[in-house]
Amino acid sequence: MVKPLRAITALLLSLTSLAYGATMNNPDIKLNPNPRMRYEITVTVENAPGPFDRVEGTVDYKVANRECVPLTPVVGATVVPQKRVTMQLTPVGNNVYRGYLFADLMQDEDYYGMGVCHWTVVGANADFSHAIIDFSPAIFKEDILKNGAVKKYFANESYTDLDMKRVDIGEDSPDRYKDREHTFSITIKAEEARP
């Protein structure tokens, strides 16, 4: 009786790990050896109520064509590969920072034997940290590729309220706040640049 019970337990454990994709083939995601789609990202802070402890940037990528990715066992969902990379933001003036990203940084390849997976840039974030608060506006693919800009507004009160750790992604207009006069903004602008 003990042996069948062990066999059933082992089977249930293996099915549980399969359901959560533990045995799914995680590919070795490669960087494009010759990226060409280079964009300059300029981030400008206006009227912030104080300094920031840290300024960082990140860029997110994902596979655009789901059909190149196998379904996870048992559950049957498609989990497309994603990748986040750091984008260094360097101060270039008074409250102005600059960084660079490649929209084609990830290598298109047949990672699963189901056809070529095509990567796309999702967007870029600028992360301005003050104590336990992160002010984190983003610019997404459509605006990056058309050399666009995104301006987000933040309440000064959010900067000074240190009661709870949080990420503040901002609003599109200062009118979204009760006290619109006491706001600051962060603008992210993309511009195609030569490699």
Salt bridges, closest charged atoms under 4 A:
GLU40 OE2 - ARG98 NE 3.59
GLU46 OE1 - LYS151 NZ 3.34
GLU56 OE2 - ARG54 NE 3.17
ASP60 OD1 - ARG84 NE 2.69
ASP108 OD2 - HIS118 ND1 3.29
GLU109 OE2 - LYS30 NZ 2.72
ASP127 OD2 - ARG54 NH2 3.76
ASP143 OD1 - LYS146 NZ 3.75
GLU171 OE1 - ARG176 NE 3.47
ASP172 OD1 - LYS152 NZ 2.55
ASP175 OD1 - ARG180 NE 2.39
ASP179 OD2 - HIS182 ND1 2.68
GLU181 OE2 - ARG180 NH1 3.51
GLU191 OE1 - LYS189 NZ 3.84
